[in-house]
């Protein structure tokens, strides 16, 4: 049979369903496509309830490295996962270039259900750019039939939404199932391409027939249906009606280690490709901290605290917020999401009505400040050493917001426009540094999307420019400084916090420091949870880059 690689590349722009009984070669077929994508450095995420995918990290022999893809969970995981980590990991997958295998085999059914529900809902909302999502044994996540358990029903709804709505957000989904009769029809029929391999059970062959009736031509499918029970391992039909493809094919062998085969009793040690684990841990901690800080319960508590403070003040007096701000910065407060702002908008309005002068307690637009979590993600917190803090520069005076259109306010979009007005032709990362936003966050993508839709911003993430319409809607502005003045600005914004001390140390030179060196110079324990939280905040602002073995300040600060 002819080489099928060109066909596989063509269908990877669509949702795909790979159906076949155990041992028919369906996982190998999916791995061939994933290997193609990883060679091209494209984003891939695999949901793996069978622990069959970790072999992508090793070559076919198991003696050499394979692809540098992070494995979450399972016996071969780089980092463990628990039921409540779905949202945090989805945020990483959605907003970075990280490719990952999420191994849920060691989870209970209840834990897996909660994890996938949170993962799917967050990924659908947050994903930016093309992502190939592989869901192995997809019927476990989108089950067909009556679902009595409320949690499983919620998971089913999240899975069907992910498949039906995800394509417009850049998701390309491969569903793999050995029991297609148990895969929910709302998900199965969203696949534009069917890869049908050996199916013996009548109910499973009927599920393939249902797809043909719904999505293709039953008359053309007669030969396919007749051959399903006797197809050899590694052979199947590729049917993509929209692309005019209907071909029986023999799929090639994978180039990576076959981690799906049954154990043979050997004790061979498999060589795995290395990954930048510290960087992933730091990113996970920062995301988990942000998610916890933006938790609705914490927001309610914080807003109740502010309301109490306001009720204690005379209506005509201005509220001194300096101590609240200092404590917030010292403990690494993060900014809450726009979504949280919408939820509590009525309560914010009540607080605002106490006195106009108290508005300084309510951050502009979507920037409600909340209390950080008492714990860190994956790592145990340790106490900082009590060395004297270095003398910090004075906090700069508040910068003018200009007279731009009121609809922009002091939003992230306005700050992006200011950054581009200051220096046109910046990368997304450079814009993020100047605007005080993480260019890999979902919020940044939302602001950028609106700017493009309105015709205010043009270009790609490698080079963004503000248009004349953008300059007009922006109006007057006081842009951020550049170079060392930009450094002084951020040191002032961070106050006398651990994050500020770390940044000041790293900015002493353009060459890198180790985390231990930074800890020694700042009086912070580099192995503490607090140090990791401070570092995570600086990474989120893109003021710091590199691994813990080679930390350095952003080149934009010199």
C-alpha positions in Angstrom: 0.0 0.0 0.0 1.1 3.6 -0.6 2.8 5.8 1.9 0.0 7.3 4.0 2.0 10.1 5.8 0.7 12.8 3.4 -2.9 11.7 4.1 -2.3 11.8 7.9 -0.9 15.3 7.6 -4.0 16.4 5.7 -6.5 15.1 8.2 -4.7 16.5 11.3 -6.6 19.8 10.7 -9.8 18.1 11.7 -11.3 16.2 14.6 -10.5 12.5 14.2 -12.1 9.3 15.7 -9.9 6.2 15.7 -12.1 3.1 16.5 -10.8 -0.4 17.0 -10.8 -3.3 19.4 -7.9 -3.9 21.8 -4.8 -5.0 19.8 -6.0 -3.6 16.5 -3.2 -0.9 16.4 -5.3 2.2 17.1 -2.9 3.6 19.7 0.1 3.1 17.3 -1.8 4.9 14.6 -2.4 7.9 16.9 1.2 7.8 18.0 2.4 8.0 14.4 0.5 11.3 14.0 1.7 12.6 17.4 5.3 11.9 16.5 4.8 13.8 13.2 3.6 16.8 15.2 6.3 16.7 17.8 9.0 16.6 15.1 7.5 19.9 13.8 7.6 21.3 17.4 3.8 21.6 17.4 1.8 21.6 20.6 0.4 18.2 21.7 -1.5 17.1 24.8 -2.4 13.4 25.4 -5.0 12.3 28.0 -3.9 8.8 28.8 -5.9 6.6 31.2 -4.0 3.5 30.2 -0.4 4.6 30.9 0.5 3.7 27.2 2.0 7.0 26.0 5.0 7.7 28.2 7.2 5.8 25.7 7.3 8.9 23.6 10.1 10.1 25.8 12.4 7.2 24.6 13.5 5.9 21.2 12.2 2.6 19.8 14.9 0.5 21.5 14.4 2.2 24.9 18.1 2.9 25.1 18.1 6.5 23.7 16.1 9.6 24.3 12.9 10.3 22.4 10.8 13.6 22.6 11.1 16.1 25.4 7.4 15.9 26.4 6.4 16.4 30.0 4.6 13.5 31.7 2.1 14.3 34.5 1.0 11.5 36.7 1.4 7.7 36.5 4.4 5.6 37.4 6.6 7.4 34.9 5.4 10.9 35.6 7.8 13.9 36.0 5.3 15.4 38.4 2.3 13.8 40.3 -1.2 14.9 39.8 -4.3 14.9 42.0 -8.0 15.3 41.5 -7.9 19.1 42.1 -5.0 19.8 39.6 -7.1 19.8 36.4 -7.5 23.6 36.2 -3.9 24.4 36.9 -2.5 21.9 34.4 -5.0 23.0 31.7 -3.8 26.6 32.3 -0.3 25.5 31.5 -1.2 23.6 28.4 -3.5 26.3 27.2 -1.2 29.3 27.5 2.3 27.9 26.9 4.2 25.9 24.3 4.4 22.9 26.7 3.5 19.5 25.2 2.4 17.0 27.7 1.1 13.5 28.5 -1.4 13.4 31.3 -1.4 9.9 32.8 -4.5 9.3 34.9 -4.2 5.5 35.3 -3.3 5.7 39.0 -6.4 7.9 39.8 -9.7 6.5 41.1 -12.7 7.0 38.9 -14.0 9.8 41.0 -10.6 11.6 41.0 -10.3 11.2 37.3 -13.8 12.5 36.7 -13.1 15.7 38.7 -9.7 16.2 37.1 -10.9 15.9 33.6 -14.0 18.1 34.1 -11.9 20.9 35.4 -9.3 20.3 32.8 -11.7 20.3 29.9 -13.6 23.4 31.0 -10.5 25.4 31.5 -8.8 24.3 28.3 -11.9 25.3 26.3 -11.8 28.8 27.8 -8.1 29.5 27.9 -6.5 27.8 24.9 -4.7 30.1 22.6 -3.4 28.7 19.2 -3.5 25.3 17.6 -3.3 22.4 20.0 -3.6 18.7 19.1 -5.5 17.0 21.9 -5.5 13.2 22.0 -8.1 11.6 24.3 -7.3 7.9 24.6 -10.2 5.6 25.6 -12.5 8.6 25.0 -15.6 6.7 26.0 -14.4 6.9 29.6 -14.7 10.8 29.4 -17.7 11.1 27.1 -19.8 8.0 28.0 -22.9 7.1 25.9 -26.1 6.2 27.8 -27.8 7.3 31.0 -25.5 9.0 33.5 -27.0 9.1 36.9 -23.9 10.4 38.8 -24.0 14.3 38.8 -20.2 14.5 38.6 -20.0 12.1 35.7 -22.8 14.1 34.0 -20.8 17.3 34.4 -17.8 15.5 32.9 -19.8 14.3 29.9 -21.1 17.9 29.3 -17.5 19.3 29.6 -16.2 16.6 27.1 -19.0 17.2 24.6 -18.4 20.9 24.8 -14.7 20.5 24.3 -15.3 18.5 21.1 -18.1 20.6 19.7 -16.8 24.1 20.5 -13.1 23.5 20.7 -12.2 23.8 17.0 -13.0 27.5 16.9 -10.5 27.9 19.7 -7.7 26.1 18.0 -8.3 22.6 19.4 -7.8 19.6 17.0 -9.0 16.5 18.8 -8.2 12.8 18.3 -10.6 10.5 20.0 -9.5 6.9 20.5 -11.9 4.2 21.6 -12.0 0.4 21.7 -15.7 0.6 22.6 -17.2 3.1 20.2 -20.7 2.0 21.2 -20.0 3.5 24.6 -18.6 6.8 23.1 -21.3 9.5 23.3 -22.7 10.3 19.8 -22.5 14.0 20.4 -18.7 13.7 20.5 -18.3 10.9 17.9 -20.3 12.6 15.2 -18.2 15.8 15.6 -15.2 13.9 14.1 -14.8 14.9 10.4 -12.4 11.9 9.8 -13.0 8.3 10.8 -10.1 5.8 11.1 -11.8 2.4 11.4 -9.7 -0.6 12.4 -10.7 -4.1 13.5 -14.1 -4.1 15.2 -15.8 -7.4 16.1 -18.6 -6.7 18.5 -21.8 -5.9 16.6 -22.7 -2.9 18.8 -19.3 -1.4 18.1 -19.6 -1.9 14.4 -23.0 -0.3 14.6 -21.4 2.8 16.1 -19.1 3.0 13.1 -22.2 2.6 10.8 -23.9 5.4 12.7 -21.0 7.7 12.0 -21.2 6.8 8.3 -24.9 7.5 8.2 -24.5 10.8 9.9 -21.3 12.1 8.3 -20.7 10.2 5.0 -22.3 8.0 2.3 -23.7 4.6 3.5 -23.4 3.3 -0.1 -19.7 4.0 -0.2 -19.3 2.5 3.3 -20.5 -1.0 2.4 -17.0 -2.4 1.8 -15.6 -0.8 4.9 -18.3 -2.3 7.1 -17.9 -5.7 5.6 -14.1 -5.8 6.3 -14.1 -4.5 9.9 -14.2 -7.9 11.7 -11.2 -9.3 9.7 -8.9 -6.3 9.3 -5.3 -7.3 10.2 -3.5 -5.5 13.1 -2.2 -2.1 12.0 -4.6 -1.8 9.0 -7.7 0.4 8.8 -9.8 2.6 6.7 -9.3 6.4 6.6 -12.5 8.2 5.6 -12.6 12.0 5.4 -15.6 13.0 3.3 -14.8 16.7 3.3 -11.3 16.0 1.9 -12.4 13.3 -0.5 -10.4 10.6 1.2 -11.6 7.0 1.5 -8.6 4.6 1.6 -7.7 1.4 3.2 -4.2 1.7 4.6 -1.5 -0.1 6.6 -0.1 2.2 9.2 3.7 2.5 9.8 5.5 1.5 12.9 6.2 4.1 15.6 9.7 5.5 16.1 9.4 5.7 19.9 9.3 3.1 22.6 6.3 0.8 22.8 5.1 1.5 26.3 1.7 0.1 25.6 2.9 -3.5 25.3 2.3 -5.9 28.2 5.3 -6.2 30.6 7.6 -9.2 29.6 9.3 -9.6 33.0 12.5 -7.9 31.9 14.1 -5.2 34.1 15.4 -3.1 31.3 15.9 0.5 32.2 14.4 2.8 29.6 16.3 6.0 28.8 14.0 9.1 28.8 14.6 12.4 27.1 15.3 15.2 29.6 12.9 18.1 30.3 13.3 21.4 32.1 11.5 20.2 35.2 12.3 23.2 37.5 10.8 25.7 35.0 7.6 23.6 34.8 7.4 23.4 38.6 7.8 27.1 38.9 5.1 27.7 36.3 2.8 25.3 37.9 3.2 27.0 41.3 2.6 30.4 39.9 -0.6 29.2 38.1 -1.8 27.3 41.1 -1.3 30.3 43.3 -3.1 32.6 40.9 -6.1 30.2 40.7 -6.3 29.9 44.4 -6.0 33.6 44.9 -8.8 34.2 42.4 -11.1 31.6 44.2 -14.6 33.1 44.7 -14.6 32.3 48.4 -11.4 34.3 48.9 -12.8 37.2 46.8 -15.9 37.3 48.9 -13.9 37.4 52.1 -11.6 40.2 50.7 -14.6 42.3 49.5 -16.3 41.8 52.9 -13.1 43.0 54.6 -13.0 46.1 52.3 -16.7 46.8 53.0 -16.0 46.6 56.8 -13.1 49.0 56.4 -15.3 51.5 54.5 -18.1 51.3 57.0 -15.6 52.4 59.7 -14.7 55.6 57.8 -16.6 58.9 57.6 -18.1 59.3 54.1 -16.1 62.5 53.4 -12.7 61.2 54.4 -10.2 59.5 52.2 -9.2 56.0 53.2 -5.5 55.4 53.7 -4.8 52.2 51.7 -1.0 52.3 52.0 -0.8 49.6 54.7 -3.2 47.3 52.8 -1.1 47.8 49.6 2.2 47.2 51.4 0.9 44.0 53.0 -0.6 42.8 49.7 2.7 43.4 47.9 4.8 41.9 50.6 2.8 38.6 50.5 2.8 38.5 46.7 -0.8 39.4 45.9 -1.9 38.6 42.4 -4.5 40.2 40.3 -7.8 38.5 39.9 -9.3 37.6 36.6 -12.0 39.5 34.7 -14.3 36.6 35.2 -14.2 37.0 39.0 -14.8 40.7 38.5 -18.0 40.0 36.7 -19.2 37.6 39.4 -18.8 40.2 42.1 -19.6 43.4 40.2 -22.8 44.0 42.2 -20.9 43.8 45.5 -18.2 46.0 44.2 -20.8 48.6 43.4 -22.2 48.5 46.9 -18.7 49.1 48.3 -18.0 51.9 45.8 -21.2 53.7 46.9 -19.9 54.3 50.4 -17.6 57.1 49.3 -16.0 58.3 46.1 -12.7 58.7 47.8 -12.7 55.0 48.8 -12.4 54.0 45.2 -8.7 53.6 45.7 -9.5 50.4 47.5 -11.2 48.9 44.4 -8.7 48.1 41.7 -9.5 49.3 38.2 -11.2 47.1 35.6 -10.5 43.4 36.4 -7.8 43.8 38.9 -9.3 42.8 42.3 -6.5 41.9 44.7 -7.0 38.8 46.9 -5.2 36.9 49.6 -2.6 34.3 48.4 -2.9 30.6 49.3 -1.1 29.4 52.5 0.5 26.5 50.6 2.5 26.1 47.4 2.0 23.6 44.5 3.9 20.4 44.7 6.7 21.8 47.0 6.8 22.2 50.8 7.2 25.7 52.1 10.2 26.5 54.3 10.9 29.6 56.5 13.0 32.4 55.1 16.2 33.3 56.8 16.0 36.7 58.6 18.8 38.7 57.0 18.3 42.4 56.6 16.5 43.5 53.4 18.5 45.7 51.0 17.6 49.4 50.7 15.0 49.7 48.0 14.5 52.7 45.6 11.6 55.1 46.3 8.3 54.1 44.7 7.8 56.3 41.6 4.9 58.7 41.5 1.7 57.3 40.0 1.7 57.7 36.2 -0.9 59.6 34.4 -3.6 57.5 32.8 -4.1 60.0 30.0 -7.5 61.0 28.5 -8.1 58.0 26.3 -11.6 56.7 25.6 -13.4 55.8 28.8 -14.3 52.3 27.6 -10.6 51.4 27.8 -10.2 52.6 31.4 -7.0 51.3 32.8 -7.5 47.8 31.3 -4.9 45.4 30.1 -5.8 46.3 26.5 -5.1 50.0 27.2 -1.7 49.1 28.7 -0.9 47.0 25.6 -1.8 49.9 23.4 0.4 52.2 25.4 3.3 49.8 25.1 3.0 49.6 21.3 2.5 53.4 21.1 5.7 53.8 23.0 7.7 51.5 20.7 6.0 49.9 17.7 7.0 46.5 16.4 7.4 44.7 19.7 7.1 40.9 20.2 4.3 39.7 22.5 6.8 39.0 25.2 8.2 42.6 25.1 4.6 44.0 25.2 3.9 41.8 28.2 6.9 43.2 30.1 6.0 46.8 29.3 2.3 46.3 30.0 2.7 44.3 33.2 1.0 41.3 31.8 2.1 37.7 31.0 2.1 37.3 27.2 1.3 33.6 27.7 -1.8 34.2 29.8 -5.4 33.8 28.6 -6.2 37.4 29.6 -3.4 38.7 27.3 -4.8 36.6 24.4 -8.3 38.1 25.0 -7.0 41.6 25.1 -4.9 41.0 21.9 -7.9 39.4 20.2 -10.1 42.4 20.9 -7.4 44.8 19.8 -7.1 43.0 16.5 -10.9 42.7 16.0 -11.4 46.4 16.6 -8.6 47.2 14.1 -6.3 48.8 16.8 -3.5 46.2 16.6 -2.0 44.4 13.7 0.7 41.7 13.2 1.5 38.4 14.8 3.1 37.6 18.2 6.6 38.0 16.8 5.9 41.6 15.8 2.9 43.6 17.0 2.1 47.1 15.9 -0.5 49.7 16.8 -2.6 51.2 14.0 -3.7 54.7 13.5 -7.1 53.7 14.8 -5.4 52.3 17.9 -3.6 55.6 18.5 -6.8 57.5 18.1 -8.8 55.4 20.6 -5.8 55.4 23.0 -5.7 59.2 23.2 -3.2 60.8 25.6 -1.0 58.5 27.6 2.0 58.4 29.9 4.0 55.4 28.6 6.3 53.2 30.7 10.0 54.1 30.6 12.6 51.9 29.1 15.9 50.2 30.2 17.1 51.0 33.7 14.2 53.4 34.2 11.8 50.5 33.5 13.7 48.5 36.2 13.3 51.3 38.7 9.6 51.5 37.8 9.0 47.8 38.5 11.1 47.9 41.7 8.8 50.7 42.9 5.7 48.8 41.8 6.8 45.6 43.7 7.7 47.6 46.8 9.9 46.2 49.6 8.8 42.6 48.8 10.9 39.5 48.3 10.0 39.7 44.6 11.5 43.1 44.4 14.7 42.0 46.2 15.1 39.1 43.8 14.6 41.4 40.8 17.1 44.0 42.1 19.7 41.3 42.6 19.3 39.8 39.1 19.4 43.2 37.5 22.9 43.9 38.9 24.4 42.3 35.8 23.3 40.8 32.4 24.8 37.4 33.1 22.9 34.8 35.1 22.8 33.8 38.8 21.9 30.5 40.4 18.9 30.5 42.7 21.3 29.8 45.6 23.3 32.9 44.7 20.2 35.0 44.6 19.0 33.6 47.9 22.3 34.4 49.6 22.3 38.0 48.3 18.7 38.7 49.2 18.5 36.8 52.5 15.8 34.5 51.2 16.0 30.7 51.3 16.2 29.6 47.7 14.5 26.3 48.6 11.6 27.9 50.4 8.0 28.1 49.1 8.1 31.8 49.5 11.1 32.1 47.2 9.3 30.0 44.6 6.2 32.2 44.9 8.2 35.4 44.4 10.1 33.9 41.4 6.8 32.7 39.9 5.4 36.2 40.1 8.4 37.7 38.4 8.2 35.0 35.7 4.5 35.8 35.2 5.4 39.4 34.7 8.2 38.3 32.4 10.8 40.3 34.3 12.9 37.1 34.9 13.8 34.3 32.6 15.9 31.1 32.7 16.0 28.0 34.9 16.9 28.0 38.6 20.5 27.1 37.6 20.7 30.2 35.3 18.3 33.0 36.4 18.6 36.4 34.7 16.7 39.6 34.5 14.8 40.4 31.3 17.0 42.1 28.6 14.4 44.8 28.4 15.5 46.0 31.9 19.0 47.0 30.7 
